[in-house]
């Protein structure tokens, strides 16, 4: 074979090897692109799931409630969601979960999800009877915790399963109900100034307020705390709701719970 032919053959083989290598690189790039697409789709799915759960309030045990006015049932937690039913005043319902949604009344974005999957705005309900949770269910447990019965408007300090102190309190109104569930003290302020503007309620609105000298304030969730309530009349404690969701107490009672609790102390709010 001539030198020219040998050179041409070598050149041809080099070309083939280069072409095969290029095809291999192309196949690798396709695999990488496919893997990248799958990774992006998985990331979006996880993000979507996270966003969907972030709007939900902390899980709670089912509890009863009673409808206080004619109320529309919605397919979602907002008045823009379609109406899928209607309840009459006095009807009893079982609440499966508290969910964050449209803030129909300033400062209250809580909606109740029913067993049917439908939603009712929490301000259209009141605590029902037959609470499924009670201090007796925690009898014998160790440690300290606080239990607040919304319907009875009573707070109890419990240590190692035994009630060591009981106080009459005033809880949230229908427009601003005290949330039901299990929480924990996460912030304590000895002398607090409470401004409705910090929770989206203008001071000059009908529900606005600016209060100084609020002693023994213990927050359990954003905007909700146990604290001294000096602006409500004495007859309010244990008798009728009068707060924007907080658990108000007399000076002596709020001082006791301040000394009793600390950061991390569980607080159980019953319906």
JOSULFEN-V48042 format. One record per backbone hydrogen bond with DSSP energy under -1.0 kcal/mol. CO is the residue of the C=O (numbers start at 0). NH is the residue of the N-H. If there is no record, write none. Layout:
co->CO nh->NH
co->CO nh->NH
This chain:
co->1 nh->5
co->2 nh->6
co->3 nh->7
co->4 nh->8
co->5 nh->9
co->6 nh->10
co->7 nh->11
co->8 nh->12
co->9 nh->13
co->10 nh->14
co->11 nh->15
co->12 nh->16
co->13 nh->17
co->14 nh->18
co->15 nh->19
co->16 nh->20
co->17 nh->21
co->18 nh->22
co->19 nh->23
co->20 nh->24
co->21 nh->25
co->22 nh->26
co->23 nh->27
co->24 nh->28
co->25 nh->29
co->26 nh->30
co->27 nh->31
co->28 nh->32
co->29 nh->33
co->30 nh->34
co->31 nh->35
co->32 nh->36
co->33 nh->37
co->34 nh->38
co->35 nh->39
co->36 nh->40
co->37 nh->41
co->38 nh->42
co->39 nh->43
co->40 nh->44
co->41 nh->45
co->42 nh->46
co->43 nh->47
co->44 nh->48
co->45 nh->49
co->46 nh->50
co->47 nh->51
co->48 nh->52
co->49 nh->53
co->54 nh->99
co->62 nh->94
co->63 nh->127
co->64 nh->92
co->65 nh->125
co->66 nh->89
co->70 nh->86
co->72 nh->83
co->73 nh->118
co->75 nh->77
co->76 nh->101
co->77 nh->80
co->81 nh->74
co->84 nh->72
co->86 nh->70
co->87 nh->90
co->90 nh->66
co->92 nh->64
co->94 nh->62
co->96 nh->112
co->97 nh->56
co->98 nh->110
co->101 nh->103
co->104 nh->107
co->108 nh->100
co->109 nh->121
co->110 nh->98
co->111 nh->119
co->112 nh->95
co->112 nh->96
co->113 nh->116
co->117 nh->113
co->118 nh->73
co->119 nh->111
co->120 nh->123
co->121 nh->124
co->123 nh->67
co->125 nh->65
co->133 nh->136
co->134 nh->137
co->135 nh->138
co->137 nh->140
co->142 nh->159
co->144 nh->157
co->145 nh->267
co->146 nh->155
co->147 nh->269
co->148 nh->152
co->148 nh->153
co->152 nh->168
co->153 nh->148
co->154 nh->166
co->155 nh->146
co->156 nh->163
co->156 nh->164
co->157 nh->144
co->158 nh->161
co->161 nh->158
co->164 nh->156
co->166 nh->154
co->168 nh->237
co->169 nh->247
co->170 nh->241
co->170 nh->242
co->180 nh->268
co->182 nh->266
co->184 nh->263
co->186 nh->218
co->188 nh->216
co->189 nh->215
co->191 nh->213
co->193 nh->210
co->194 nh->197
co->195 nh->198
co->195 nh->200
co->196 nh->199
co->201 nh->204
co->204 nh->207
co->208 nh->195
co->210 nh->193
co->212 nh->214
co->213 nh->191
co->214 nh->227
co->216 nh->188
co->217 nh->225
co->218 nh->185
co->218 nh->186
co->220 nh->223
co->223 nh->219
co->223 nh->220
co->224 nh->246
co->225 nh->217
co->226 nh->248
co->232 nh->235
co->235 nh->238
co->235 nh->239
co->242 nh->172
co->246 nh->226
co->247 nh->169
co->248 nh->228
co->249 nh->253
co->250 nh->254
co->251 nh->255
co->252 nh->256
co->253 nh->257
co->254 nh->258
co->255 nh->259
co->256 nh->260
co->261 nh->264
co->264 nh->184
co->265 nh->145
co->266 nh->182
co->267 nh->147
co->268 nh->180
co->269 nh->149
